[in-house]
Amino acid sequence: MHRKTMILFPAALLGVLPYAASAETLDQSALEMFRSASVTIQQAGNAALQAHVGTLAAIAFSDENGRAAYEAVVIGNDGLPWTVLVDAANGEAFASAPSSAMEDHPDSAPGMDDEDHDGEVDDG
């Protein structure tokens, strides 16, 4: 099962204070995966920005098919959103693509998002 914890940061405060945080309910294995991550969210944000230059818009912890990872959204200098996946164990950016190309990503499967396409199943 693919679960994600979303933690948002404004770029100017990365590493200082979170702007907003919302967490979905994590099952025990996802929680343990998060606790055992050796890469911090700040380090993952830096790795995402090294993989694609721009402004960090959002970052989330997720289970990418059994691989602990951070999913970052970077607004590139071209003004387009890019999704960068960073390994939570070693900090390697192992995938980077325009966010629109991630439509086949499991988060975009039918029933995984409501109609405003913000990545949340329920905005309630």
N, C-alpha and C positions, 0 to 999 in steps of 0.2 A: 504494500500500500504506500502511496506517495503522500506524505504529509509535510507541511512546511510551517515554520514559525517565521512570521514577518516582523522585521524590525526596521523602521525607517529612520534615516538620519538626514538632516540638511547638510550639504557638503561642508559648510563653514564650521559645523560643530562636530564633525566626525572625530570620534575619539574623546570628545568632551562630554556632551550630554545628548541623549537620544531625544529627538523631536517628538516621536510617538512610537509606541510599541503595542502590537496586538498579537496575541498568541492563540493559535488554534489548540485544541486539546491534543497533546502528544501521547502516543501510546508509550509503554515502558521502554521498548527497544529504541524508539526514536529519541526519547529523553536520555537514555544511556549513551546513544551515539553522539548527541549534542554535548553531554558532559565529558566525553572522552576526546572531543576535538582538541587537537593541539594548536590549531590556528585560531586566533581571536577574530572577532568580527572586524576589528580595525585592520588587521593584517590582510584579511580577505578583501576588504575594500581597496586597500593599496594594491594588491595583486590584480584586482579587476581593472583598476586604473592604469596599471602597467600594461595589461593586455589590450586595453582600448582607451586611448586618451579622451578625456572629457570630464564630465561632472557626475559624481556618484549620486543617483537619485533614490535608490532603494537597495536593500540587501536582505536576504532571507536565508535561514538555515533549512536545508531539506535533505531528504533521503533520496538520492538519485540512483534508484535500482540497487540498493544496498551499499552505496557509496556515500559517506557523509560529505556534504558539500554546501557551499554558500552559493546562492543564486543572486547575482548582482545585476542591477539595471544601471547602465551608464548612458547618459545623454552625450553623444559624441560631439566633437567640435563641428560636425556637419549638421547638428541639430536633431539627429535621428537617435532613437533609443536602441541600445545594444544590450543583449543579455550575455553575461559572462558567468560561467560556472567555475568555481574555485574549490579544489579539494580541501576539505577541512583537516586532513591529516598532515599534508605537506605544503599547502599553499600554492600548488600548481594550478594555473588557469588552464583547464583541460577542454574548454569549449567556449567559443565566442562567435556570436552571430547577430545579425539584426533581429530585434525582438519580433518582428513580423515573421521571420523565418522559423521562430520557435513555436509556431502555431500547431505543429505536430507533436510538441512536447506534451507529456502526460497531463500537465495542468490545464491544457486547452481542450481536453477531451470533453465530449458532450456530458453535461451534468456536473462538470467541475467548475463552472463559472456561471454567474448570473448574467443578465442581459447587458450590464454596463461594462463588461469585459475588463474588470479590474483585478481578476485573479481570485476573487472571493466567491464562495458558493452562495453565501447569504450575507447581505449587508445589514441584517437586523440587529 
